[in-house]
Amino acid sequence: MWRQCGNEFFFSLLQKNVLNRRNWTTRDQLRLAIVTWIERTYHRRRRQPRLGRLTPIEFEAIMNTPAALAA
């Protein structure tokens, strides 16, 4: 199976999830939509090498368990 490199994958997701969703009347609206999508969706769901290939959501769930809080 052919895999896209990281940048191609990111930009294809951006195109699908933000750019193709509607027509943007101003650059500021588009910029805000892109920043919001990156911060609320992309970074929260992307697997992070520094977190052991977990997403930030998965990592927070593990770290907020009672056993982790007691340590």
JOQUI-V427622 format. One record per residue. SS is DSSP state (hx for helix, st for strand, lp for the rest). OMEGA is omega in degrees with one decimal (none if undefined). Layout:
ss->SS omega->OMEGA
ss->SS omega->OMEGA
//
This chain:
ss->lp omega->-179.3
ss->lp omega->179.9
ss->lp omega->176.6
ss->lp omega->174.3
ss->lp omega->-174.7
ss->hx omega->-177.9
ss->hx omega->179.3
ss->hx omega->-179.7
ss->hx omega->179.3
ss->hx omega->-176.2
ss->hx omega->176.0
ss->hx omega->175.1
ss->hx omega->178.2
ss->hx omega->178.9
ss->hx omega->-176.7
ss->hx omega->-170.6
ss->hx omega->-178.7
ss->hx omega->-170.5
ss->hx omega->-176.9
ss->lp omega->-176.3
ss->lp omega->-178.2
ss->lp omega->173.6
ss->lp omega->-177.6
ss->lp omega->-176.7
ss->lp omega->178.3
ss->lp omega->176.8
ss->hx omega->179.1
ss->hx omega->176.6
ss->hx omega->179.7
ss->hx omega->179.3
ss->hx omega->178.9
ss->hx omega->178.9
ss->hx omega->179.4
ss->hx omega->-179.6
ss->hx omega->179.4
ss->hx omega->179.9
ss->hx omega->-179.9
ss->hx omega->-175.2
ss->hx omega->-175.4
ss->hx omega->-173.5
ss->hx omega->-171.1
ss->hx omega->-177.8
ss->hx omega->-178.5
ss->hx omega->-176.0
ss->hx omega->-177.6
ss->lp omega->178.5
ss->st omega->-174.6
ss->st omega->177.8
ss->hx omega->-179.3
ss->hx omega->-179.8
ss->hx omega->179.8
ss->lp omega->-179.3
ss->lp omega->173.9
ss->st omega->171.2
ss->st omega->176.1
ss->hx omega->179.0
ss->hx omega->178.6
ss->hx omega->-179.5
ss->hx omega->179.0
ss->hx omega->179.3
ss->hx omega->178.8
ss->hx omega->-175.9
ss->hx omega->-179.1
ss->lp omega->176.1
ss->lp omega->-179.3
ss->hx omega->-179.8
ss->hx omega->179.5
ss->hx omega->-179.4
ss->hx omega->-179.7
ss->hx omega->-176.6
ss->lp omega->none
//
